[in-house]
Amino acid sequence: MLKIFTVKIIIVGTPKTGNTWFKHLLADLYNLPVVTLKPEFDADEAAAAGPNWVSHQHYLPKQALLTWAKANGVIFITAIRHPADVLISLWHHIQKRKGKNAEIKQAASILGQTGDIGSDTTLSFVENDFHVYLNLSIAWLQVPGAIALRYEDLWTKPLETLARLTDTIEPRSLESLKLSLCACELGLMQQLLDPEKKLIRRGGTGGWREILPEKIKEALARLDPYPAQFAALSYSMDESDPANAPQPKAGKIDGPFSEKLHFDDGTPITPVLMKAYFDLPSHLRARWLAPQSTSVESFYSWLNLPAADDPVKGQPHPVISELAHYIHGQRSDLQSAFPDPFGANRSEFYDWFLFNARKEYSLPACFVTQNAFSDATKFSDGTANARVLVRAYLDLPQPMRARWPDPSKAGTDSYLAWLKAPASADPVRGKMAPVITELGAYLYSIRSDVRAIMPDLYGAHRVDFADWFISSAATEYNLARCLVLPVIRSWAQVKISTGGGQKTPHSKPNIF
């Protein structure tokens, strides 16, 4: 496993210069947690983050920050990028976030007032405020020890540029540099971290030449203080300069997936599967230098194995796979909702993985086949499945699950038939109306609120519960009509046994 060394890295300077990209690259390379720092530096907050982390914030090199950083071994990296491309990226950023984030209660918020990047509103921002944003990176270029990282260099020559950067921090092998660059490829990061493109766009250099109108180009070329700022950053607005030629495609890195976006059996390699591979410890990645393979000992097979961190190694159902465990580890919301995925929250978490994760991450069905309900949106007779039915199956004892190796199959003695059958725990088991089905009994067992209101399920509150089941529960759990009908039908059909034979529970009412 990659050794963690004691380092704190803060990426500082102008917004939209590649800060998010650089931050995740360094986090991946050095196995550092990403932390969020307040816009105004807070020494207590930074100290509480621990001994090793990476963050980014748009700080100026103020004395309190520099003093704390010197005492705590902080490395500053300031990203620089052609100001005209920064302007374009900033405009798109504000367009995506306008009205949704306190961060844009700044001068740049004016860019949200127009849907045209070439408008007079953008020109006004350039004339009055943009230079303040550019000054953030320029100020850090004057700080001894701060490292400047040019966006264009990392875009066009990623391997060489990243190697130079890491050599000044702590060297990394060529192979690890390649893997981190592949793991943090902008398109992959966007799909996984920023699908709405609020922070991560398509990347590229020199786009300003085609996008910005002449009036804005002229302002950036001639209006004070831009000529001095461009010179300090080593850029120009000279469209004949080869350095300003558009470069929409990033420098090529030959990674483990390259252009191969399918496993050997044709299964799509979706972004979360690539990221799971790149996030593996180096000794595991070394086992699978051809991750597209579908052999028994492949990365593909490993994704479906019971999670190694599972104390019982997948013995109880449902199986929490390595892929499910990986996704859980990437999501703080899942960790809050399912804090014990191998214990108390096992069924609930797998319920989420089966239905939500497959949709959110476009997971191929093969990555949930180790559980019986791998692709069960319907039973074989067309009855719509529901999440609670999957959970009910997974909560059954193993001998009962063994009766139905394919629980989605309908018919006599099927799991679906069992759900509709009278509950075995009912003392009169179907001989009193209304009937309490196995599904009804299961819902009763998982609903403490219902039990509190109706404590005598098979006695005094039988009718009350049946009313809740056929109305509220059917809607809440999206139950198919056939699961409710046995309760309705029981009022018309059921008879009670009272020793001397079959009799109706009461004398028939007078009918006039």
WOPERA-V162590 format. One record per backbone hydrogen bond with DSSP energy under -0.5 kcal/mol. CO is the residue of the C=O (numbers start at 1). NH is the residue of the N-H. E is the energy in kcal/mol with one decimal. If there is no record, write none. Layout:
<<CO | NH | E> <CO | NH | E>>
This chain:
<<3 | 5 | -0.6> <5 | 7 | -0.8> <7 | 53 | -1.6> <8 | 75 | -3.0> <9 | 55 | -2.3> <10 | 12 | -0.6> <10 | 77 | -2.0> <11 | 57 | -2.1> <12 | 79 | -1.0> <14 | 17 | -0.6> <18 | 22 | -2.8> <19 | 23 | -2.5> <20 | 24 | -2.1> <21 | 25 | -2.1> <22 | 26 | -2.4> <23 | 27 | -2.2> <24 | 28 | -2.2> <25 | 29 | -2.6> <26 | 30 | -2.4> <27 | 31 | -0.7> <27 | 32 | -1.6> <33 | 35 | -0.5> <33 | 54 | -2.1> <35 | 37 | -0.5> <39 | 41 | -0.6> <42 | 46 | -2.3> <43 | 47 | -2.5> <44 | 48 | -2.2> <45 | 49 | -0.8> <46 | 49 | -0.6> <47 | 50 | -1.4> <53 | 9 | -2.3> <54 | 35 | -2.2> <55 | 11 | -2.8> <57 | 13 | -0.6> <57 | 59 | -1.6> <60 | 62 | -2.6> <62 | 66 | -2.3> <63 | 67 | -2.8> <64 | 68 | -2.2> <65 | 69 | -2.7> <66 | 70 | -2.2> <67 | 71 | -1.7> <68 | 72 | -1.2> <69 | 73 | -0.6> <69 | 74 | -2.2> <70 | 73 | -0.6> <73 | 8 | -0.9> <74 | 76 | -0.5> <75 | 10 | -2.5> <76 | 147 | -2.7> <77 | 12 | -2.4> <77 | 79 | -0.6> <78 | 149 | -2.3> <80 | 151 | -3.0> <82 | 85 | -0.7> <82 | 86 | -2.2> <83 | 87 | -2.4> <84 | 88 | -1.6> <85 | 89 | -2.4> <86 | 90 | -2.8> <87 | 91 | -2.3> <88 | 92 | -2.2> <89 | 93 | -2.2> <90 | 94 | -2.4> <91 | 95 | -2.1> <92 | 96 | -1.9> <93 | 97 | -1.5> <94 | 98 | -1.7> <97 | 100 | -2.6> <97 | 101 | -0.7> <101 | 104 | -1.2> <102 | 105 | -2.0> <104 | 106 | -1.5> <106 | 109 | -1.5> <107 | 110 | -1.7> <108 | 111 | -2.1> <109 | 112 | -1.9> <110 | 113 | -1.8> <111 | 114 | -0.7> <115 | 117 | -0.5> <116 | 119 | -1.7> <119 | 123 | -1.7> <120 | 124 | -2.6> <121 | 125 | -1.9> <122 | 126 | -2.2> <123 | 127 | -2.6> <124 | 128 | -1.9> <125 | 129 | -2.8> <125 | 130 | -2.3> <129 | 132 | -1.7> <129 | 133 | -0.8> <130 | 133 | -0.6> <130 | 134 | -1.9> <131 | 135 | -1.7> <132 | 136 | -0.6> <133 | 136 | -1.2> <133 | 137 | -0.6> <134 | 137 | -0.6> <134 | 138 | -1.6> <135 | 139 | -2.7> <136 | 140 | -1.1> <137 | 141 | -1.2> <138 | 142 | -0.5> <139 | 142 | -1.1> <140 | 143 | -1.5> <142 | 144 | -0.6> <143 | 146 | -1.7> <147 | 78 | -3.0> <149 | 80 | -2.2> <149 | 151 | -0.5> <150 | 154 | -1.8> <151 | 155 | -2.2> <152 | 156 | -2.4> <153 | 157 | -2.7> <155 | 251 | -3.4> <157 | 161 | -2.4> <158 | 162 | -2.6> <159 | 163 | -2.1> <160 | 164 | -2.0> <161 | 165 | -2.0> <162 | 166 | -2.8> <163 | 167 | -2.0> <164 | 168 | -0.7> <165 | 168 | -1.1> <165 | 169 | -0.6> <166 | 169 | -0.8> <166 | 170 | -1.3> <173 | 177 | -2.0> <174 | 178 | -2.1> <175 | 179 | -2.4> <176 | 180 | -2.2> <177 | 181 | -2.3> <178 | 182 | -2.3> <179 | 183 | -2.7> <180 | 184 | -2.0> <182 | 185 | -1.3> <185 | 189 | -2.7> <186 | 190 | -2.5> <187 | 191 | -1.9> <188 | 192 | -1.8> <189 | 193 | -3.5> <189 | 194 | -0.9> <190 | 194 | -1.3> <194 | 197 | -2.5> <199 | 201 | -0.5> <205 | 247 | -2.8> <206 | 209 | -1.4> <207 | 210 | -1.2> <207 | 211 | -1.8> <208 | 212 | -1.9> <213 | 216 | -0.7> <213 | 217 | -2.1> <214 | 218 | -3.0> <215 | 219 | -1.5> <216 | 220 | -2.3> <217 | 221 | -1.9> <218 | 222 | -2.1> <219 | 223 | -2.1> <223 | 226 | -2.2> <225 | 229 | -2.3> <226 | 230 | -3.2> <227 | 231 | -1.9> <228 | 232 | -2.3> <229 | 233 | -1.8> <230 | 234 | -0.8> <230 | 235 | -2.6> <231 | 234 | -0.6> <237 | 239 | -0.8> <238 | 241 | -1.4> <241 | 244 | -2.1> <242 | 245 | -1.6> <247 | 205 | -1.1> <253 | 255 | -1.4> <257 | 260 | -2.8> <259 | 261 | -0.9> <261 | 269 | -2.8> <263 | 266 | -2.4> <267 | 263 | -3.2> <268 | 270 | -1.0> <270 | 273 | -1.1> <270 | 274 | -1.7> <271 | 275 | -2.6> <272 | 276 | -2.1> <273 | 277 | -1.7> <274 | 278 | -2.6> <275 | 279 | -2.0> <277 | 280 | -1.5> <281 | 284 | -1.2> <281 | 285 | -2.1> <282 | 286 | -2.2> <284 | 287 | -1.0> <284 | 288 | -0.8> <285 | 288 | -1.1> <290 | 293 | -2.0> <292 | 264 | -2.8> <293 | 300 | -0.8> <295 | 298 | -1.6> <298 | 302 | -2.2> <299 | 303 | -2.0> <300 | 304 | -0.6> <301 | 304 | -1.0> <301 | 305 | -0.5> <302 | 305 | -1.4> <303 | 323 | -2.0> <305 | 322 | -2.0> <307 | 310 | -1.7> <309 | 311 | -0.5> <310 | 313 | -1.9> <312 | 315 | -1.8> <319 | 321 | -0.8> <320 | 307 | -2.9> <321 | 325 | -2.7> <322 | 326 | -2.4> <323 | 327 | -2.5> <324 | 328 | -2.2> <325 | 329 | -2.0> <326 | 330 | -0.9> <327 | 330 | -0.8> <327 | 331 | -0.7> <328 | 331 | -1.0> <330 | 332 | -0.6> <331 | 335 | -2.0> <332 | 336 | -1.8> <333 | 337 | -2.2> <334 | 338 | -3.4> <338 | 341 | -0.5> <340 | 343 | -1.5> <340 | 345 | -2.3> <343 | 346 | -1.8> <345 | 349 | -3.0> <346 | 350 | -2.5> <347 | 351 | -2.4> <348 | 352 | -2.0> <349 | 353 | -2.8> <350 | 354 | -3.1> <351 | 355 | -1.8> <352 | 356 | -2.0> <352 | 357 | -1.8> <353 | 358 | -1.0> <355 | 359 | -0.8> <356 | 360 | -3.2> <357 | 361 | -2.6> <358 | 363 | -1.2> <359 | 362 | -0.6> <364 | 367 | -1.8> <365 | 368 | -2.0> <366 | 369 | -0.7> <368 | 371 | -1.4> <372 | 374 | -1.2> <373 | 376 | -0.5> <375 | 377 | -1.3> <377 | 385 | -2.2> <379 | 382 | -2.2> <383 | 379 | -3.1> <386 | 389 | -1.0> <386 | 390 | -1.4> <387 | 391 | -2.3> <388 | 392 | -2.3> <389 | 393 | -1.9> <390 | 394 | -2.6> <391 | 395 | -1.5> <393 | 396 | -1.5> <397 | 400 | -0.7> <397 | 401 | -2.0> <398 | 402 | -2.4> <399 | 403 | -0.6> <400 | 403 | -1.0> <400 | 404 | -0.6> <401 | 404 | -1.4> <402 | 405 | -0.5> <406 | 409 | -1.9> <408 | 380 | -2.9> <409 | 416 | -0.5> <411 | 414 | -1.5> <414 | 418 | -2.1> <415 | 419 | -2.2> <416 | 420 | -1.1> <417 | 421 | -0.7> <418 | 421 | -1.0> <418 | 438 | -0.5> <419 | 439 | -2.0> <421 | 438 | -2.2> <423 | 426 | -1.4> <426 | 429 | -0.8> <428 | 431 | -1.2> <435 | 437 | -0.6> <436 | 423 | -3.3> <437 | 441 | -2.6> <438 | 442 | -2.1> <439 | 443 | -2.6> <440 | 444 | -2.3> <441 | 445 | -1.7> <442 | 446 | -1.3> <443 | 447 | -0.7> <444 | 447 | -0.7> <446 | 448 | -0.7> <447 | 451 | -2.2> <448 | 452 | -2.1> <449 | 453 | -1.3> <450 | 454 | -2.6> <455 | 457 | -0.8> <456 | 459 | -1.1> <456 | 461 | -2.3> <459 | 462 | -1.6> <461 | 465 | -2.8> <462 | 466 | -2.3> <463 | 467 | -2.5> <464 | 468 | -2.0> <465 | 469 | -3.0> <466 | 470 | -2.5> <467 | 471 | -1.1> <468 | 473 | -2.8> <469 | 474 | -1.1> <471 | 475 | -1.5> <472 | 476 | -3.0> <473 | 477 | -2.7> <474 | 479 | -2.0> <475 | 478 | -0.7> <480 | 483 | -1.6> <480 | 484 | -0.5> <481 | 484 | -1.3> <481 | 485 | -1.9> <482 | 486 | -0.6> <484 | 487 | -1.1> <484 | 488 | -1.4> <485 | 489 | -3.4> <486 | 490 | -1.5> <487 | 491 | -0.8> <488 | 491 | -0.8> <488 | 492 | -0.5> <489 | 492 | -1.2> <489 | 493 | -1.4> <490 | 494 | -2.4> <496 | 503 | -1.9> <498 | 500 | -1.9> <501 | 498 | -1.5> <501 | 503 | -0.5> <503 | 496 | -1.7> <510 | 512 | -0.5>>
